[in-house]
Amino acid sequence: MTWSPVLELTEKIKSIVADSFGLHSEEVTLDTGPSNTPSWDSFGQMELVLNIEQEFDITLEFDEIFKIVSTQTLLEVVENKLDESRK
């Protein structure tokens, strides 16, 4: 398997999701979200956002936070934010 920056980012985000919600990292998939993770409530969402912001040194806007409904959408939001910061 080839290692890529996207794969590395995906694994880092899965790890942060696992830590934020008390899951094992192998339990986290791109489909993991509030609908299938009982600990992913509004307080957990804010903890997740804070952990993401600290890890990547970014600030998520209100509308970006509400786009996060799964690990996949979190990944997309972070990728977009990191792309913006590189411009």
Backbone bond lengths (Angstrom), bond angles and torsions (degrees), N, CA, C in turn:
res aa  C-N    CA-C-N  psi(-1)  N-CA   C-N-CA  omega(-1)  CA-C   N-CA-C  phi
1 M - - - 1.452 - - 1.524 109.22 -
2 T 1.285 116.46 133.46 1.456 121.89 -179.59 1.525 109.49 -86.94
3 W 1.317 115.58 137.18 1.460 120.65 179.02 1.520 108.63 -89.89
4 S 1.313 116.96 133.56 1.460 120.50 -179.50 1.522 109.49 -134.80
5 P 1.332 116.82 160.07 1.473 119.39 177.60 1.525 112.68 -57.85
6 V 1.337 117.69 -37.11 1.469 120.60 179.71 1.522 110.17 -65.95
7 L 1.325 116.88 -43.14 1.463 121.02 178.63 1.527 110.10 -64.32
8 E 1.323 116.37 -41.23 1.462 120.65 178.52 1.526 110.47 -62.24
9 L 1.339 117.80 -44.13 1.458 122.24 178.10 1.527 110.27 -62.86
10 T 1.317 116.93 -42.88 1.466 121.22 179.00 1.520 110.63 -59.61
11 E 1.330 117.36 -46.49 1.467 121.43 -179.21 1.526 110.84 -65.52
12 K 1.325 118.17 -38.94 1.465 122.25 179.00 1.534 109.40 -63.88
13 I 1.329 117.35 -44.49 1.465 120.89 179.88 1.521 110.77 -66.38
14 K 1.331 117.69 -41.27 1.471 120.02 176.85 1.527 110.34 -59.87
15 S 1.319 117.06 -39.69 1.461 121.73 178.89 1.532 111.02 -64.24
16 I 1.330 117.08 -41.66 1.466 120.90 178.97 1.524 110.36 -67.15
17 V 1.326 117.42 -40.10 1.469 121.13 176.05 1.533 109.27 -60.22
18 A 1.318 116.93 -46.82 1.465 120.91 179.91 1.520 110.51 -59.12
19 D 1.327 117.43 -47.97 1.471 121.32 -179.47 1.522 111.41 -63.58
20 S 1.323 117.09 -39.76 1.465 121.04 -176.80 1.526 112.49 -67.44
21 F 1.333 116.85 -30.34 1.463 119.92 -174.46 1.523 113.94 -115.79
22 G 1.326 117.41 12.30 1.455 120.78 176.65 1.522 113.38 66.57
23 L 1.326 116.40 36.79 1.468 121.52 179.86 1.524 109.70 -107.50
24 H 1.321 116.35 161.31 1.457 120.52 169.53 1.520 106.54 -80.49
25 S 1.323 117.18 141.84 1.470 119.68 -175.27 1.521 112.65 -59.09
26 E 1.352 117.61 -30.17 1.473 118.80 178.83 1.531 112.51 -72.90
27 E 1.336 117.24 -13.74 1.467 120.94 176.29 1.526 111.97 -78.75
28 V 1.324 117.07 -21.19 1.458 121.75 -173.53 1.529 109.93 -84.99
29 T 1.338 115.05 125.26 1.463 121.56 174.59 1.523 107.56 -120.25
30 L 1.311 116.54 177.63 1.460 119.43 177.54 1.526 111.28 -68.26
31 D 1.336 117.08 -18.25 1.467 121.74 178.44 1.524 113.27 -88.45
32 T 1.323 117.70 -7.32 1.464 120.67 -179.76 1.525 108.96 -61.98
33 G 1.332 115.39 129.49 1.467 120.56 -179.31 1.515 110.48 -165.59
34 P 1.325 117.00 -175.35 1.466 120.88 -177.80 1.523 113.57 -59.42
35 S 1.330 118.29 -28.61 1.462 120.39 -177.16 1.531 112.96 -72.49
36 N 1.335 117.88 -20.48 1.463 119.56 -178.80 1.530 113.27 -128.98
37 T 1.337 116.11 13.80 1.468 121.34 179.64 1.527 108.35 -132.99
38 P 1.346 117.45 100.08 1.467 120.52 -175.43 1.533 114.38 -54.86
39 S 1.331 117.84 -33.06 1.468 119.59 -178.83 1.529 112.75 -78.50
40 W 1.349 118.05 -7.39 1.472 121.52 179.91 1.522 108.18 -87.25
41 D 1.330 114.77 81.17 1.465 121.47 177.22 1.526 108.09 -111.05
42 S 1.320 117.14 -170.12 1.468 119.43 -175.81 1.527 112.17 -64.53
43 F 1.329 116.86 -36.32 1.471 119.13 177.96 1.527 110.28 -68.86
44 G 1.314 115.88 -41.38 1.458 120.70 177.10 1.515 111.54 -62.65
45 Q 1.328 116.31 -38.59 1.464 121.32 178.58 1.532 109.97 -59.63
46 M 1.335 116.33 -43.72 1.467 119.44 -178.97 1.531 110.65 -68.53
47 E 1.320 117.35 -38.07 1.466 119.91 176.31 1.529 110.15 -63.15
48 L 1.324 115.84 -42.15 1.463 120.97 177.75 1.532 110.03 -59.44
49 V 1.313 116.85 -47.00 1.466 121.15 -179.63 1.530 110.18 -60.15
50 L 1.328 117.32 -45.47 1.467 120.50 179.07 1.525 111.14 -61.36
51 N 1.333 116.96 -42.41 1.461 120.87 178.95 1.526 111.33 -63.43
52 I 1.325 116.75 -41.60 1.467 121.43 178.36 1.527 110.17 -64.49
53 E 1.340 116.34 -46.25 1.459 120.17 -178.74 1.529 111.39 -60.84
54 Q 1.327 116.13 -41.55 1.468 119.77 179.17 1.523 111.38 -67.30
55 E 1.305 116.79 -45.30 1.464 121.03 -176.52 1.525 112.10 -63.02
56 F 1.327 117.20 -41.91 1.461 121.02 -174.02 1.528 113.61 -104.29
57 D 1.348 117.03 1.71 1.459 122.30 179.62 1.535 111.00 53.45
58 I 1.340 114.40 51.55 1.459 121.84 178.35 1.528 108.45 -130.16
59 T 1.313 116.37 165.48 1.461 122.00 173.75 1.514 107.47 -123.54
60 L 1.325 115.70 120.25 1.462 120.15 179.02 1.522 109.44 -86.77
61 E 1.315 115.03 135.88 1.456 121.29 178.07 1.529 109.60 -80.29
62 F 1.322 115.35 161.88 1.460 122.33 -178.06 1.529 111.77 -51.92
63 D 1.337 116.88 -48.22 1.470 119.81 -177.78 1.527 111.54 -66.95
64 E 1.334 117.47 -31.44 1.468 120.61 177.95 1.534 110.70 -68.20
65 I 1.317 116.03 -39.75 1.469 120.99 -179.82 1.527 109.73 -61.52
66 F 1.328 117.15 -39.69 1.466 120.11 -178.31 1.525 113.38 -75.60
67 K 1.330 117.32 -12.02 1.465 120.92 174.44 1.522 111.66 -77.68
68 I 1.340 116.66 -16.40 1.460 121.03 -174.70 1.527 110.00 -80.47
69 V 1.339 115.44 102.15 1.467 120.76 179.03 1.527 111.10 -124.30
70 S 1.325 116.52 4.60 1.467 121.68 177.78 1.523 107.99 -168.09
71 T 1.312 115.99 171.14 1.461 120.06 174.98 1.528 109.71 -61.56
72 Q 1.327 116.85 -37.31 1.474 121.01 178.95 1.524 111.66 -60.94
73 T 1.331 117.19 -47.82 1.466 118.84 -178.90 1.525 110.75 -68.94
74 L 1.328 117.40 -32.90 1.468 120.88 175.10 1.525 109.66 -61.70
75 L 1.317 116.61 -45.69 1.458 121.70 178.05 1.532 110.67 -57.53
76 E 1.325 116.83 -45.30 1.464 121.15 -179.91 1.528 111.70 -62.99
77 V 1.336 116.73 -42.67 1.461 120.82 179.98 1.534 109.75 -63.48
78 V 1.324 116.60 -44.69 1.467 120.33 -179.07 1.531 110.58 -66.39
79 E 1.325 117.48 -43.18 1.472 120.15 177.98 1.523 111.04 -58.51
80 N 1.329 116.67 -45.45 1.470 120.71 179.02 1.526 111.12 -62.37
81 K 1.327 116.24 -42.14 1.463 120.81 -178.55 1.532 110.48 -66.13
82 L 1.321 116.88 -42.10 1.461 120.46 178.80 1.526 110.64 -66.58
83 D 1.339 117.41 -38.12 1.468 121.03 176.70 1.528 110.70 -62.45
84 E 1.336 116.49 -42.46 1.467 120.96 178.42 1.519 110.98 -59.86
85 S 1.333 116.45 -42.25 1.461 120.28 -175.72 1.525 112.24 -71.03
86 R 1.315 117.14 -18.80 1.477 120.98 179.29 1.526 112.18 -84.99
87 K 1.321 117.38 -11.62 1.471 120.81 -177.00 1.518 111.05 -79.85
